[in-house]
Amino acid sequence: MSRGQAVHVVVVGSSNFDLVVKAERLPKEGETLLVKNLQFFPGGKGANQAVAVARMGAKASLVGCVGQDIIGDFLVRGLESDGIDTTMVRRTPERATGCAFIMLFPNGNNCITVDPAANLSLTPTDIERAREVIERADALMSVLEVPVEVVEAAFRLARKAGKLTVLDAGPPRHCPLELLRLADVVSPNETELAHLAGEEVSGRVSAREAAEKLLSNGVKTVVLKLGSDGSMLVTPKGAKHFPAFKIEAVDPTAAGDAFTAAFTVEYAAGSTIEDAIRFANGAGALAATKLGAQPSLPTREEVEAFVAQRTGEKRNRS
Ligand code: RIB
């Protein structure tokens, strides 16, 4: 049995239909810009993380909401084909399924606009319905693409039940300190960290300072995603940087989701936080080498082989 198989993670989060195009640059206001290579992919930070958890060999349950439309059908079918428990993904007639509009630029970066739509119909009552599953699981992770009060209700329940709680702090938006304090681990990227800390973040030094500001406000542990500069662990004991694996980036979409999910599975399975971050760096790097959100998420075997090849050492599979 691989270490992930013993773990059950509940993800409270969003499901989106991603429309992806290649663009030379951002359009100016009032401009119609021709782009190319339109492709559709299943995405959404929550669903991506549930898929990434399942591909790590762990059991994944998603608590979410999609519309009663063919896009919702498509997304739920995809999740089920990855073995995810979707019994807590509610279908709503109130709103359409969430959609993300993603531009990929020649330098390998992207930019995303999202209408969360049905994801905003998720309520604390959905968390109450998921109570038993959350109480039986090992860990709960969530994102900020669903209403913040829902994330807070989920974290309160999970913490009361003694579960590991991990908050992927994307996308950048207002998040009460109270919620950040409920998370065992808060994992933002630089933009999200700047938003949470209310200060500019650019590079390791300012990132560390902003993370320390969160700690001084009662946040327990920050695991920062620094993209091509790797990641950084910031705790009251100090900060430690973990270099990135060098790769040819094709599409960074969902690389952060792959990272947070792999980290959560490894940490919940008993790895040290440092080992969980090293492994997660491998998952995030591999996700950036492929186009699309969910199609790019690697399996445990792929991450293990990649990390072993790059570090020259086999991970302990027990
Ligand atoms: O984290 C990547 C995701 O962000 C995309 O799949 C898109 O749906 C947006 O939610």
Residues whose N, C-alpha, C, O or C-beta is under 5 A from the ligand:
A	BS01	RIB	N16 D18 G43 G44 K45 A100 T253 A254 D257 A293
